[in-house]
């Protein structure tokens, strides 16, 4: 489709490294985000940060951690979550009442572009939803060369129509610049804007892999609740860390940074490109800038990790196999893995290191649950109304 786009620049934009790094911030509070990889050290020293032996009470002095008062603000309604899901899935559905394309129609088509009777590269696409009036994709993401959608007006659903289009003389593809081509469109259906009110079971089945509107609404309710829960956990753990005094065991942060870099290289530099070149070419960033951003996030993660470890010790929160198995099963489902060893390898260079790390994270998770359950939480909605969750006994 690129050949009939007015400007394809920016469509394949790159996500900034900082955005990737920010995903680590919910490592402990949210579950799986381990960034472990073996970093071989000199003989007699720990091989990974997980091998560093320390007593948490020597490094963490807890402040208040029970009855923390926090406020979270957001729209956690099922309706908002449902609207967001519809928007993400595709905002248009079939309009069975419309059979002829109008000047302002939204229409789903397949098309083939030909130059001198031969299909040209980038000129063929299927299942494209177009805004005829604006000569663009329905979502506004792409505008087309002048006249691209003009020939669709008056076409019937199910018909095939040819549209003559002349590319601008300054078009970026020189083999098409100034040339007249023919686009052959097959009109699949006329669409209408999807909304909560227009939802049908058929639309849900096509776009969400669910069976009914009721199932979609339940999924939206769960998503909204999950979003609220995540925000509460983040607010509570942020206050927990703020109230504590935390130092790191010797070389802990340094090793975490080395481990992250090792894992990053293994994932993104498989073709032998150097880290410096990769960062420069893809993110316009130096290695020093990269390490500074990663280190800042790893520091936040480690502070939270140690604070939760201290809570676990203080409250005698222990590892239990039954709960751990359930925790692991959930992570396996969320990461599309079928065996524990596969999950452990996502966390570290060896199964043993990954298992050790995940068991520690599970206990930290239980400590996080404890702090959240004991917190006094105020939830403010967009309308400034509030609902308050007071401390619950455990």
C-alpha positions as CSV (number, residue, x, y, z in Angstrom):
1,X,0.0,0.0,0.0
2,X,3.0,2.3,0.4
3,X,3.0,3.3,-3.3
4,X,-0.4,5.0,-3.0
5,X,0.3,6.7,0.3
6,X,1.1,10.4,0.2
7,X,3.7,10.1,2.9
8,X,4.8,6.9,4.5
9,X,7.5,8.6,6.7
10,X,6.9,8.0,10.3
11,X,4.5,5.1,9.9
12,X,7.1,2.6,11.2
13,X,8.3,4.8,14.0
14,X,10.6,3.4,16.6
15,X,9.7,3.1,20.2
16,X,12.2,5.0,22.3
17,X,14.5,3.0,24.6
18,X,13.1,5.0,27.6
19,X,9.6,3.5,26.8
20,X,11.1,0.0,26.9
21,X,12.9,0.8,30.1
22,X,9.8,2.1,31.8
23,X,8.1,-1.3,31.4
24,X,10.5,-2.6,34.0
25,X,9.1,-0.3,36.7
26,X,6.3,-2.6,37.7
27,X,8.6,-5.6,38.0
28,X,7.9,-6.5,41.6
29,X,4.4,-5.0,42.0
30,X,3.1,-6.3,38.7
31,X,4.7,-9.7,38.4
32,X,7.1,-10.8,35.6
33,X,9.8,-8.5,34.3
34,X,13.0,-10.1,35.3
35,X,16.1,-8.8,33.7
36,X,18.6,-11.4,34.7
37,X,21.5,-12.8,32.7
38,X,24.7,-14.4,33.9
39,X,27.6,-12.0,34.2
40,X,30.7,-14.0,34.8
41,X,33.0,-12.5,37.4
42,X,36.4,-13.3,38.7
43,X,37.0,-16.5,40.6
44,X,35.5,-16.5,44.1
45,X,33.0,-13.7,43.4
46,X,29.2,-14.0,42.8
47,X,28.3,-15.0,39.2
48,X,25.0,-13.1,39.3
49,X,23.4,-10.5,41.5
50,X,21.2,-13.2,42.9
51,X,24.3,-14.9,44.4
52,X,25.2,-11.9,46.5
53,X,24.8,-12.9,50.2
54,X,23.4,-10.2,52.5
55,X,21.1,-9.6,55.4
56,X,18.3,-7.2,54.4
57,X,18.0,-5.6,57.9
58,X,21.6,-4.3,57.4
59,X,20.5,-2.4,54.4
60,X,16.9,-1.4,54.9
61,X,15.3,0.6,57.7
62,X,11.6,0.6,57.1
63,X,9.4,3.6,57.8
64,X,5.7,3.3,58.0
65,X,4.4,0.5,55.9
66,X,1.0,-0.4,57.4
67,X,-1.9,1.9,56.9
68,X,-0.3,3.8,54.1
69,X,-2.6,6.6,52.9
70,X,-2.6,6.9,49.1
71,X,-4.9,8.4,46.4
72,X,-5.2,7.2,42.9
73,X,-7.1,9.1,40.1
74,X,-8.5,7.6,36.9
75,X,-11.5,6.5,35.0
76,X,-11.9,2.9,36.0
77,X,-15.4,2.4,34.6
78,X,-16.3,-0.6,32.6
79,X,-17.8,1.7,29.9
80,X,-14.5,3.5,29.4
81,X,-12.5,0.3,29.2
82,X,-15.1,-1.1,26.7
83,X,-14.8,2.0,24.5
84,X,-11.0,1.7,24.6
85,X,-11.2,-2.0,23.6
86,X,-13.5,-1.1,20.7
87,X,-11.2,1.7,19.5
88,X,-8.1,-0.6,19.7
89,X,-9.8,-3.5,17.8
90,X,-11.0,-1.4,14.9
91,X,-13.7,1.3,15.1
92,X,-15.8,0.1,12.2
93,X,-18.2,-2.7,11.5
94,X,-20.4,-3.7,8.7
95,X,-23.5,-1.6,8.0
96,X,-25.9,-4.0,6.4
97,X,-28.4,-1.2,5.6
98,X,-26.0,0.4,3.1
99,X,-25.4,-1.0,-0.3
100,X,-24.1,1.9,-2.4
101,X,-21.0,3.9,-1.7
102,X,-21.7,7.6,-1.0
103,X,-19.3,10.6,-1.0
104,X,-19.0,10.4,2.8
105,X,-19.0,6.6,3.1
106,X,-16.6,4.5,5.1
107,X,-16.0,1.4,2.9
108,X,-14.0,-1.8,3.2
109,X,-12.2,-2.8,0.0
110,X,-9.5,-4.9,-1.6
111,X,-7.5,-3.3,-4.4
112,X,-4.8,-3.9,-7.0
113,X,-2.9,-1.1,-8.6
114,X,-1.5,-1.6,-12.2
115,X,0.9,0.4,-14.3
116,X,0.6,-0.4,-18.0
117,X,-1.4,-3.5,-17.1
118,X,1.1,-4.9,-14.6
119,X,0.7,-4.8,-10.8
120,X,3.3,-2.6,-9.2
121,X,5.0,-3.1,-5.8
122,X,3.1,-1.6,-2.9
123,X,-0.1,-1.1,-4.9
124,X,-2.0,-4.2,-3.7
125,X,-3.9,-4.5,-0.4
126,X,-6.8,-6.4,1.1
127,X,-9.3,-5.7,3.9
128,X,-8.7,-1.9,3.9
129,X,-11.2,0.4,5.5
130,X,-11.2,3.8,3.7
131,X,-12.8,7.1,4.3
132,X,-14.0,8.1,0.9
133,X,-14.7,11.7,1.7
134,X,-11.3,12.4,3.2
135,X,-9.4,10.2,0.7
136,X,-7.6,8.4,3.6
137,X,-7.7,5.4,5.8
138,X,-10.7,5.4,8.0
139,X,-8.6,5.9,11.1
140,X,-6.8,8.9,9.5
141,X,-3.5,7.2,9.7
142,X,-2.7,7.5,6.0
143,X,-3.7,9.9,3.2
144,X,-3.7,8.8,-0.4
145,X,-2.7,10.4,-3.7
146,X,-5.4,12.7,-5.1
147,X,-8.4,10.9,-6.7
148,X,-7.6,7.6,-5.1
149,X,-11.1,7.0,-3.7
150,X,-13.1,9.2,-6.1
151,X,-14.1,6.3,-8.3
152,X,-15.7,4.4,-5.5
153,X,-18.6,6.8,-5.2
154,X,-21.7,5.1,-6.6
155,X,-20.2,1.6,-6.5
156,X,-22.4,-1.2,-5.1
157,X,-21.3,-3.6,-2.4
158,X,-19.9,-6.7,-4.0
159,X,-19.0,-5.0,-7.2
160,X,-15.6,-4.3,-8.8
161,X,-14.7,-0.9,-10.2
162,X,-11.6,0.6,-11.9
163,X,-10.3,4.0,-10.9
164,X,-7.8,6.0,-13.0
165,X,-5.3,7.8,-10.8
166,X,-2.3,10.0,-11.7
167,X,0.6,10.1,-9.2
168,X,2.0,13.6,-8.5
169,X,5.1,14.5,-10.5
170,X,7.1,14.8,-7.2
171,X,5.9,11.5,-5.8
172,X,8.6,9.8,-3.7
173,X,8.7,6.6,-5.9
174,X,10.3,7.8,-9.1
175,X,8.9,4.9,-11.1
176,X,5.4,6.1,-10.4
177,X,6.0,9.9,-10.3
178,X,3.7,11.5,-12.9
179,X,2.4,8.2,-14.1
180,X,-1.3,7.2,-14.7
181,X,-2.3,3.9,-13.1
182,X,-5.4,1.9,-12.6
183,X,-6.7,0.8,-9.3
184,X,-9.2,-2.1,-9.4
185,X,-11.3,-2.0,-6.2
186,X,-13.5,-4.8,-4.9
187,X,-16.1,-3.3,-2.5
188,X,-16.5,-5.7,0.4
189,X,-18.9,-3.7,2.5
190,X,-19.9,-0.3,3.7
191,X,-19.0,0.3,7.3
192,X,-20.3,2.3,10.2
193,X,-18.7,3.6,13.3
194,X,-18.6,1.0,16.1
195,X,-19.8,2.0,19.6
196,X,-21.0,0.3,22.7
197,X,-24.6,0.8,21.4
198,X,-23.9,-0.9,18.1
199,X,-22.1,-4.0,19.5
200,X,-23.2,-7.3,18.2
201,X,-22.1,-10.9,18.9
202,X,-20.8,-11.2,15.4
203,X,-18.6,-8.1,15.8
204,X,-17.3,-9.4,19.1
205,X,-16.5,-12.8,17.6
206,X,-14.6,-11.2,14.6
207,X,-12.6,-8.8,16.7
208,X,-12.1,-10.2,20.2
209,X,-12.1,-14.0,20.0
210,X,-15.0,-14.0,22.4
211,X,-18.5,-15.4,21.9
212,X,-20.8,-12.6,22.9
213,X,-21.3,-8.9,23.9
214,X,-21.8,-10.0,27.5
215,X,-18.4,-11.7,27.5
216,X,-16.8,-8.6,26.1
217,X,-18.4,-6.4,28.7
218,X,-17.1,-8.8,31.4
219,X,-13.7,-8.6,29.9
220,X,-13.9,-4.8,30.0
221,X,-14.9,-4.9,33.6
222,X,-12.0,-7.1,34.5
223,X,-9.6,-4.8,32.6
224,X,-10.9,-1.7,34.4
225,X,-10.5,-3.4,37.7
226,X,-7.0,-4.6,36.8
227,X,-6.0,-1.1,35.9
228,X,-7.3,0.3,39.2
229,X,-5.5,-2.4,41.1
230,X,-2.2,-1.8,39.3
231,X,-2.4,1.9,40.0
232,X,-3.1,1.3,43.7
233,X,-0.2,-1.1,44.0
234,X,2.1,1.4,42.3
235,X,1.0,4.2,44.7
236,X,1.4,2.0,47.8
237,X,4.8,0.7,46.8
238,X,6.0,4.2,45.9
239,X,5.0,5.4,49.4
240,X,6.6,2.3,51.0
241,X,10.0,3.1,49.3
242,X,9.7,6.8,50.1
243,X,9.3,6.1,53.8
244,X,12.2,3.7,54.0
245,X,16.0,4.2,54.2
246,X,17.6,1.9,51.7
247,X,21.2,1.0,50.9
248,X,22.4,-1.6,48.4
249,X,24.8,-4.4,49.0
250,X,28.2,-4.0,47.4
251,X,28.2,-4.4,43.6
252,X,24.5,-5.2,43.5
253,X,23.4,-2.3,41.3
254,X,26.5,-2.6,39.1
255,X,25.8,-6.3,38.5
256,X,22.2,-5.7,37.7
257,X,23.3,-3.2,35.1
258,X,25.7,-5.7,33.6
259,X,23.1,-8.3,33.6
260,X,20.6,-6.1,31.9
261,X,23.1,-5.1,29.2
262,X,23.9,-8.7,28.6
263,X,20.3,-9.6,28.1
264,X,19.6,-6.6,25.9
265,X,22.5,-7.6,23.6
266,X,21.3,-11.1,23.5
267,X,17.8,-10.0,22.5
268,X,18.6,-7.2,20.1
269,X,22.1,-7.6,18.8
270,X,21.9,-11.1,17.3
271,X,23.5,-9.9,14.0
272,X,26.7,-8.9,15.6
273,X,26.0,-5.1,15.7
274,X,27.7,-3.3,18.5
275,X,25.6,-1.8,21.3
276,X,27.0,1.6,20.5
277,X,26.0,1.4,16.8
278,X,22.6,-0.1,17.6
279,X,21.7,2.7,20.0
280,X,23.0,5.4,17.7
281,X,21.2,4.1,14.6
282,X,17.9,3.2,16.2
283,X,17.5,5.7,19.1
284,X,20.1,8.5,18.5
285,X,21.4,7.7,21.9
286,X,24.9,7.1,23.3
287,X,25.8,4.1,25.4
288,X,26.4,6.4,28.4
289,X,22.8,7.8,28.0
290,X,21.4,4.3,27.7
291,X,23.2,3.1,30.8
292,X,22.1,6.2,32.7
293,X,18.5,5.6,32.0
294,X,18.6,1.9,32.6
295,X,20.5,2.4,35.8
296,X,17.9,4.8,37.1
297,X,15.1,2.3,36.5
298,X,17.1,-0.6,37.9
299,X,17.8,1.5,41.0
300,X,14.1,2.1,41.5
301,X,13.3,-1.6,41.0
302,X,16.0,-2.7,43.5
303,X,14.8,-0.2,46.1
304,X,11.3,-1.6,45.9
305,X,12.6,-5.2,45.9
306,X,14.6,-4.7,49.0
307,X,11.9,-2.7,50.8
308,X,9.4,-5.6,50.1
309,X,12.0,-8.1,51.3
310,X,12.3,-6.2,54.5
311,X,8.5,-6.2,55.0
312,X,8.5,-9.9,54.4
313,X,11.1,-10.4,57.0
314,X,9.4,-8.1,59.5
315,X,6.0,-9.8,59.0
316,X,7.4,-13.3,58.8
317,X,6.0,-13.7,55.3
318,X,7.3,-17.0,53.9
319,X,7.5,-18.9,50.7
320,X,4.8,-21.5,50.2
321,X,4.8,-24.0,47.3
322,X,1.0,-24.0,46.6
323,X,0.8,-20.3,46.2
324,X,4.0,-20.2,44.2
325,X,2.7,-22.9,41.8
326,X,-0.4,-20.7,41.2
327,X,1.8,-17.6,40.7
328,X,4.0,-19.4,38.2
329,X,1.0,-20.8,36.3
330,X,-0.4,-17.3,35.9
331,X,3.0,-16.0,34.6
332,X,3.3,-19.0,32.2
333,X,-0.2,-18.3,30.8
334,X,0.5,-14.6,30.4
335,X,3.8,-15.3,28.6
336,X,2.6,-18.2,26.4
337,X,5.0,-20.8,27.9
338,X,4.0,-24.3,28.7
339,X,6.9,-25.4,31.1
340,X,8.4,-23.9,34.1
341,X,11.9,-24.2,32.8
342,X,10.9,-22.1,29.8
343,X,9.7,-19.4,32.1
344,X,12.9,-19.6,34.2
345,X,15.0,-19.2,31.0
346,X,13.1,-16.0,30.3
347,X,14.4,-14.6,33.6
348,X,18.0,-15.7,33.5
349,X,20.7,-17.5,31.6
350,X,20.2,-20.7,33.6
351,X,17.1,-22.4,34.9
352,X,18.5,-22.4,38.4
353,X,19.1,-18.6,38.5
354,X,15.7,-18.0,37.0
355,X,14.0,-20.2,39.6
356,X,15.9,-18.5,42.4
357,X,14.9,-15.1,41.2
358,X,11.2,-15.9,40.7
359,X,10.9,-17.5,44.2
360,X,12.2,-14.3,45.6
361,X,9.8,-12.2,43.5
362,X,6.9,-14.4,44.8
363,X,7.7,-13.6,48.4
364,X,8.1,-10.0,47.5
365,X,4.7,-10.1,45.8
366,X,3.1,-11.5,49.0
367,X,4.7,-8.6,50.9
368,X,3.3,-6.2,48.4
369,X,-0.2,-7.8,48.8
370,X,0.2,-7.3,52.6
371,X,1.0,-3.6,52.3
372,X,-1.8,-3.0,49.8
373,X,-4.3,-4.8,52.0
374,X,-3.3,-2.7,55.0
375,X,-3.4,0.6,53.0
376,X,-6.0,3.3,53.2
377,X,-6.8,4.0,49.6
378,X,-8.9,6.8,48.1
379,X,-9.9,6.4,44.5
380,X,-10.8,9.6,42.7
381,X,-12.7,9.4,39.4
382,X,-12.7,11.9,36.6
383,X,-15.8,13.5,38.2
384,X,-13.9,14.0,41.4
385,X,-16.2,11.7,43.3
386,X,-14.4,9.3,45.7
387,X,-14.7,5.8,47.0
388,X,-12.5,4.9,50.0
389,X,-11.1,1.5,50.9
390,X,-10.1,1.3,54.5
391,X,-7.6,-1.1,56.1
392,X,-8.7,-4.7,56.0
393,X,-7.4,-7.2,58.5
394,X,-5.3,-10.1,57.3
